[in-house]
Amino acid sequence: MARRASLLAAVLLLTGLWLAETQAAAATPPPVELSVMTYNVEGLPWPVRSGRGEALKAIGRHLAALRDQGREPDVVLIQEGFAKETADLITLSGYPYVARGPKRGQRDPSPFSKDDKPDYRRVKYRRHGEGLGKWRSSGLWVLSNHPIQWVKSHAYHYCAGLDCLANKGVMLVSLQVPGLPVPVEVANTHLNSKGASRVPRARNRTAHHLQADELKSFMQQDRTPGAPLIVGGDFNVKHAPDRFDYVMEDYPFDVVSQYCKTRPKSCDAEISFDGDAPWLDTQDLIGFSDGARVSLRPIQVAAMFDGSAAGPVLSDHDGYEVRFRLSAHPATDLAAAANQVSP
């Protein structure tokens, strides 16, 4: 009798597992593709730059032409969108959803406590922009084909040199992407420059490290736990392994160029990944992190606005586009489902 009961329990357990697997397979949607471009548009106003208004409008028109062909990026992360013509770029591009990063007046506290406050004098090179106030916003924008549910942002407390004239920071948006069970979160940032800041290297490097600390703190506190994540922007790490390593230390995302370099067959790379560290050949990076219910994998990488068929050169940066495949995981816990039918 006991043997028959044991056999029945085993049959019920296997049946429960089979039913759970069947239900999970039926509930799992097909993969979704999402393309993200990060682009420093060099939208600096006169007298710092001249002629940028027409270039910004041309960027918007080209994005609209791509839209007519069904080839526009799903999401565009803009840095240095300071000039008033950035509004023309956005309007001409045709993206239905737009979010803005920290405005000129936004102030956020340092993430450091009194006990671990860094030994950093915030105003040291006044003739090179420090202590003169914020003349511009963060210059950060997110354009999206998909609804933006909410926006969060943080203006960096620390800066160096001419970078202090802009309210640089980070923004985070939540996107409702059709076909996925949960929103995708996308971050956009712009970190302190090197030589362009016009202050000594040690000074701008320290400011860059402090901003990286602020970026990490913001992402830890404001990101939704378990949400799939894409991070892009102008990280100002070109030919600066010390900067890159510091940003990536204890940071929760994989860099696309590193991922594709080690897995060349998984990425259709239309740009060169030659050299030992192609992620140090550019200021612009895109990274990603799996969520609890959605995993991400880069499947295609391409340059845009680089003088090729992908668009004319309209900035001192190229556009950098990554296409991701997002796969949802079944929400059903197989063990729990099996336990529900066990005697």
Secondary structure, 3 states (H helix, E strand, C coil): CHHHHHHHHHHHHHHHHHHHHHHHHHHCCCCEEEEEEEEEEEECCCCCCCCHHHHHHHHHHHHHHHHHCCCCCCEEEEEEECCCCHHHHHHHHCCCEEEECCCCCCCCCCCCCCCCCCCCCCCCCHHHCCCCCCCECCCCEEEECCCEEEEEEEECCCCCHHHHHECCEEEEEEECCCCCCCCEEEEEEECCCCHHHCCCHHHHHHHHHHHHHHHHHHHHHHCCCCCCEEEEEECCCCCCHHHHHHHHCCCCCEEHHHHHHHCHHHCEECCCCCCCCHHHCCCEEEEEECCCCEEEEEEEEEEECCCECCECCCCCCCEEEEEEEEEECCCCCHHHHHHHHCC
